[in-house]
Amino acid sequence: MLNKFKNLFQPQRNQATTSDEFVEEEFQLQTQTYYLRRLTAASLDDLLMIERDVYAGQTPWDRLVFLNEINKRYKHLYVGLYDANATLIGFVGAWFSETELHITNIAVLNAWQNLGLGRRLMQLMIDQAKQRGCQQVTLETRITNEPAKHLYHQLGFVDRKIRKNYYALDNEDAISMCLLLAD
């Protein structure tokens, strides 16, 4: 049991086809330059600040959960979205298996929303899934999050099922969504 607990907090070893293969990307959107970089433990305060901004002062994921996810470099990928001033303005995280990439968390600061940045983060993960030969991309979102559902539907995701009381903070239901990838 102790070994299992210790493994939660230790970075996992690099193995073939791990998420360590991600390299920094630069892209232009509406004349602005942005950067996509792998997140590290040094980003924890910024991640929590983004969550407080997006979730009205709440942090659905605490420091320990983020640290655990970021440190699991094998089969986990957490990418930060940075502006030209190297300020973290958004992020996306996922884990993947041989057949599936599951998006665990995505957020963009309120001041930076509706610019296409969330779409860019989603497309990054869809591209990562295709590169790894995954057959599908899955996620859950709040049943009341109409902007997110709209974006996901535009990207080709379909509704699968309702997950009752999925969110611990307020017991809100989630909708499970799936994007099937072509061979």
C-alpha positions as CSV (number, residue, x, y, z in Angstrom):
1,M,0.0,0.0,0.0
2,L,2.8,2.4,0.9
3,N,4.5,1.8,-2.5
4,K,1.2,2.5,-4.3
5,F,0.9,5.8,-2.3
6,K,4.5,6.8,-3.1
7,N,4.0,6.2,-6.8
8,L,1.2,8.8,-6.9
9,F,3.8,11.5,-6.2
10,Q,6.8,10.3,-8.2
11,P,7.2,11.1,-11.9
12,Q,6.8,7.9,-13.9
13,R,9.7,6.7,-16.1
14,N,9.9,7.5,-19.7
15,Q,8.9,4.6,-22.0
16,A,8.3,4.3,-25.7
17,T,5.6,6.5,-27.1
18,T,5.2,8.5,-23.9
19,S,3.8,12.0,-23.7
20,D,7.4,13.2,-23.2
21,E,7.6,13.4,-26.9
22,F,5.7,16.7,-26.9
23,V,7.8,19.7,-28.1
24,E,7.0,23.3,-27.6
25,E,4.9,24.9,-30.3
26,E,4.5,28.5,-31.4
27,F,1.4,29.6,-33.3
28,Q,-0.3,32.8,-34.5
29,L,-4.0,33.6,-33.9
30,Q,-5.5,36.9,-34.9
31,T,-2.1,38.5,-35.2
32,Q,-1.0,37.4,-31.7
33,T,1.7,34.9,-30.9
34,Y,1.1,32.1,-28.4
35,Y,3.2,29.2,-27.1
36,L,2.3,25.7,-26.1
37,R,4.6,24.2,-23.5
38,R,4.5,21.1,-21.3
39,L,3.5,22.1,-17.8
40,T,5.7,21.4,-14.8
41,A,5.2,21.6,-11.0
42,A,6.5,25.2,-11.2
43,S,3.2,26.1,-12.9
44,L,0.9,25.0,-10.0
45,D,0.1,28.5,-8.6
46,D,-0.8,29.7,-12.1
47,L,-3.0,26.6,-12.8
48,L,-4.9,27.2,-9.5
49,M,-5.3,30.9,-10.4
50,I,-6.8,30.0,-13.8
51,E,-9.2,27.6,-12.1
52,R,-10.3,30.3,-9.6
53,D,-10.8,32.7,-12.5
54,V,-12.8,30.2,-14.6
55,Y,-14.8,28.6,-11.8
56,A,-15.9,31.7,-9.8
57,G,-13.3,31.5,-7.1
58,Q,-13.4,27.7,-6.8
59,T,-10.6,25.3,-7.6
60,P,-12.2,22.0,-8.6
61,W,-8.8,20.5,-8.7
62,D,-6.4,21.2,-5.8
63,R,-2.6,21.5,-5.8
64,L,-2.1,17.8,-5.0
65,V,-4.3,16.6,-7.9
66,F,-2.5,18.9,-10.4
67,L,0.9,17.8,-9.1
68,N,0.0,14.2,-9.4
69,E,-1.3,14.6,-12.9
70,I,1.7,16.7,-14.1
71,N,4.2,14.3,-12.6
72,K,2.7,11.3,-14.4
73,R,4.6,11.9,-17.6
74,Y,4.0,8.5,-19.0
75,K,0.6,8.4,-20.7
76,H,-0.3,11.8,-19.4
77,L,0.1,15.2,-21.1
78,Y,-0.5,18.6,-19.6
79,V,0.2,21.6,-21.8
80,G,0.1,25.2,-20.9
81,L,-1.0,28.0,-23.3
82,Y,1.2,31.1,-22.9
83,D,0.9,34.6,-24.3
84,A,3.8,36.5,-25.9
85,N,4.8,37.8,-22.3
86,A,5.2,34.1,-21.1
87,T,2.1,34.4,-19.0
88,L,0.1,31.2,-18.6
89,I,-3.4,32.0,-19.8
90,G,-4.8,28.5,-20.3
91,F,-4.1,24.8,-20.2
92,V,-5.3,21.4,-21.3
93,G,-4.6,18.0,-19.7
94,A,-5.2,14.4,-20.9
95,W,-4.3,10.8,-20.3
96,F,-4.1,8.3,-23.1
97,S,-4.1,4.6,-23.7
98,E,-3.6,2.6,-26.8
99,T,-7.1,3.3,-28.1
100,E,-8.2,6.4,-26.3
101,L,-7.2,9.9,-25.3
102,H,-9.3,11.3,-22.4
103,I,-9.3,15.0,-21.8
104,T,-9.3,15.5,-18.1
105,N,-9.2,19.3,-17.8
106,I,-9.2,22.4,-20.0
107,A,-9.5,26.0,-19.0
108,V,-8.7,29.5,-20.5
109,L,-8.7,32.6,-18.4
110,N,-12.0,34.5,-18.8
111,A,-10.3,37.6,-20.4
112,W,-8.9,35.3,-23.1
113,Q,-12.0,33.4,-23.9
114,N,-13.9,33.5,-27.3
115,L,-10.7,34.1,-29.2
116,G,-10.3,30.5,-30.5
117,L,-7.8,29.5,-27.9
118,G,-9.9,26.7,-26.3
119,R,-10.5,25.3,-29.8
120,R,-6.7,25.4,-30.4
121,L,-6.1,23.5,-27.2
122,M,-8.7,20.9,-28.1
123,Q,-7.2,20.5,-31.6
124,L,-3.8,20.0,-30.1
125,M,-5.1,17.0,-28.1
126,I,-7.1,15.6,-31.1
127,D,-3.8,15.8,-33.1
128,Q,-1.9,14.1,-30.3
129,A,-4.5,11.3,-30.2
130,K,-4.2,10.8,-34.0
131,Q,-0.4,10.7,-33.7
132,R,-0.6,8.0,-31.1
133,G,-3.0,5.9,-33.1
134,C,-5.9,6.4,-30.7
135,Q,-9.4,5.5,-32.0
136,Q,-11.3,8.0,-29.9
137,V,-11.1,11.2,-27.8
138,T,-13.4,11.4,-24.7
139,L,-14.3,14.0,-22.1
140,E,-16.9,15.0,-19.6
141,T,-18.3,18.5,-19.3
142,R,-21.0,20.1,-17.1
143,I,-24.4,19.6,-18.5
144,T,-25.0,23.3,-18.1
145,N,-21.8,24.4,-19.9
146,E,-23.4,25.4,-23.2
147,P,-20.3,27.2,-24.7
148,A,-18.1,24.1,-24.1
149,K,-20.8,21.7,-25.5
150,H,-21.1,23.9,-28.5
151,L,-17.4,23.9,-29.1
152,Y,-17.1,20.1,-28.6
153,H,-20.0,19.5,-31.0
154,Q,-18.4,21.7,-33.6
155,L,-15.2,19.6,-33.3
156,G,-17.3,16.4,-34.0
157,F,-17.9,15.1,-30.5
158,V,-21.2,13.3,-29.8
159,D,-23.1,13.0,-26.6
160,R,-22.8,9.5,-25.0
161,K,-24.4,9.5,-21.6
162,I,-25.3,11.6,-18.5
163,R,-23.2,11.1,-15.4
164,K,-25.3,11.9,-12.4
165,N,-23.7,14.0,-9.6
166,Y,-20.3,13.9,-11.4
167,Y,-18.9,17.2,-10.0
168,A,-18.1,16.9,-6.3
169,L,-18.3,20.7,-5.5
170,D,-22.0,21.0,-6.4
171,N,-23.1,17.5,-7.5
172,E,-23.9,18.8,-11.0
173,D,-24.4,16.2,-13.7
174,A,-21.9,15.8,-16.5
175,I,-22.3,14.7,-20.1
176,S,-19.8,12.2,-21.4
177,M,-18.8,13.0,-25.0
178,C,-16.8,11.1,-27.6
179,L,-15.0,11.9,-30.9
180,L,-14.4,8.9,-33.0
181,L,-11.2,9.2,-35.1
182,A,-10.8,7.9,-38.6
183,D,-8.2,5.2,-39.2
